[in-house]
Amino acid sequence: MVSYRPYVAAIIFRKTSRGPRFLLLHRKQNWQGWEYVKGGLLPKETEVSGLKREIREETGVKNFRTITEMPEQVKYRWPKEFVKDNRKWLGAVQHVYLVEILGKKIKLDKKEHSGFKWVPAKTALKSLTYKEPKAALRRALKRYF
């Protein structure tokens, strides 16, 4: 049976004197554009451990705190059946978390991303490539900022 791959995503921010700044990564693997940290869960991996792993893998950051899990899930289809871990997937279902980074240093995973930027919310909403991450960020802004 073909289903949706479980994912975690992190809307990452840091506090500054000019208000929160959000971390966006420039994706280069499989497609190009701006996104936030995200990734599929490994078999038998919990959401929390998957979230920590993805943040460390994609940013190199170890010093952060999870603020909350967003109540809504982000579900989307991929353009074609995607094979990962020897399974076909229709798309992904993301559980989105709001995460505060407690440092500034970012070390990218160069296989997946070619750059990053810290931006205010308005710029993040304009920069994100897909509508689903934009909607998740709008909900986070409305509830927590």
GIQUITA-V125856 format. One record per residue. RES is the residue in one letter. PSI is psi in whole degrees, -180 to 180 (* if undefined). OMEGA is omega in radians with two decimals (* if undefined). NEAR is the number of other C-alpha atoms within 10 Angstrom. Layout:
[[RES PSI OMEGA NEAR] [RES PSI OMEGA NEAR]]
//
This chain:
[[M 134 3.12 5] [V 132 -3.09 11] [S -168 3.12 13] [Y 135 -3.12 17] [R 131 3.10 22] [P 132 -3.09 18] [Y 161 2.90 22] [V 150 3.10 26] [A 149 -3.13 28] [A 117 2.93 25] [I 104 -3.03 22] [I 134 3.09 23] [F 165 2.96 22] [R 149 3.14 18] [K 138 3.04 13] [T 170 3.11 8] [S -18 3.12 6] [R 16 -3.14 7] [G 178 -3.10 12] [P 145 3.03 17] [R 136 -3.05 21] [F 140 -3.12 24] [L 123 3.03 24] [L 140 3.12 22] [L 140 3.09 22] [H 110 -3.08 21] [R 141 3.05 21] [K -16 -3.11 15] [Q 127 3.12 12] [N -30 3.06 6] [W 168 3.14 9] [Q 136 3.09 13] [G -176 -3.08 16] [W 139 -3.13 22] [E 175 2.94 23] [Y 174 -3.11 22] [V 131 3.10 21] [K 161 3.08 21] [G 158 -3.14 21] [G 148 3.07 19] [L 142 3.05 20] [L 159 3.11 14] [P 132 3.11 8] [K 14 3.12 7] [E 139 3.08 11] [T 162 3.10 11] [E -44 -3.10 20] [V -46 3.13 14] [S -35 3.08 12] [G -40 3.10 20] [L -48 3.12 26] [K -44 -3.14 17] [R -47 -3.11 16] [E -42 3.12 21] [I -45 3.14 22] [R -44 -3.11 19] [E -44 -3.00 16] [E -21 -3.09 21] [T -16 -3.05 19] [G 1 -3.06 15] [V 134 3.08 20] [K -18 -3.07 14] [N 95 -3.13 11] [F 166 3.05 17] [R 139 3.11 13] [T 123 -3.13 16] [I -50 -3.12 12] [T 159 2.92 13] [E 130 3.12 17] [M 143 -3.07 18] [P -29 -3.13 11] [E 153 3.02 11] [Q 154 3.05 17] [V 121 -3.12 18] [K 132 3.10 15] [Y 155 3.12 14] [R 148 3.00 14] [W 156 -3.06 11] [P -29 3.11 8] [K 166 3.11 10] [E 127 -3.06 14] [F 135 3.12 16] [V 124 3.10 10] [K 138 -3.11 10] [D 39 3.12 8] [N 28 3.09 7] [R 150 3.01 12] [K 140 -3.12 16] [W 141 3.04 20] [L -32 -3.08 17] [G -149 -3.09 20] [A 152 2.98 19] [V 117 -3.09 19] [Q 136 2.92 25] [H 119 -3.00 20] [V 134 3.13 26] [Y 147 3.02 24] [L 125 -3.00 19] [V 132 3.07 21] [E 126 3.07 21] [I 134 -3.08 19] [L 5 3.07 14] [G -174 -3.11 12] [K -22 -3.01 9] [K 127 3.11 10] [I 133 3.07 15] [K 105 -3.05 13] [L 151 2.90 19] [D 104 -3.01 14] [K -14 3.08 13] [K -37 -3.06 10] [E -34 -2.98 16] [H 146 -3.14 19] [S -7 3.14 15] [G 174 3.08 16] [F 164 3.04 18] [K 149 3.02 14] [W 122 -3.04 17] [V 157 3.02 17] [P 164 -3.06 15] [A -45 -3.10 19] [K -42 3.11 11] [T -39 3.11 12] [A -44 -3.14 22] [L -36 3.12 19] [K -33 -3.00 11] [S -36 -3.08 16] [L 136 -3.01 19] [T -41 -3.03 16] [Y 154 -3.06 13] [K -33 -3.10 10] [E -47 3.08 15] [P -35 3.09 21] [K -44 3.14 17] [A -41 3.12 13] [A -41 3.12 21] [L -42 3.09 22] [R -44 3.13 14] [R -42 3.13 15] [A -43 -3.14 19] [L -42 -3.12 11] [K -39 -3.05 9] [R -36 -2.90 9] [Y -5 -3.11 9] [F * * 9]]
//
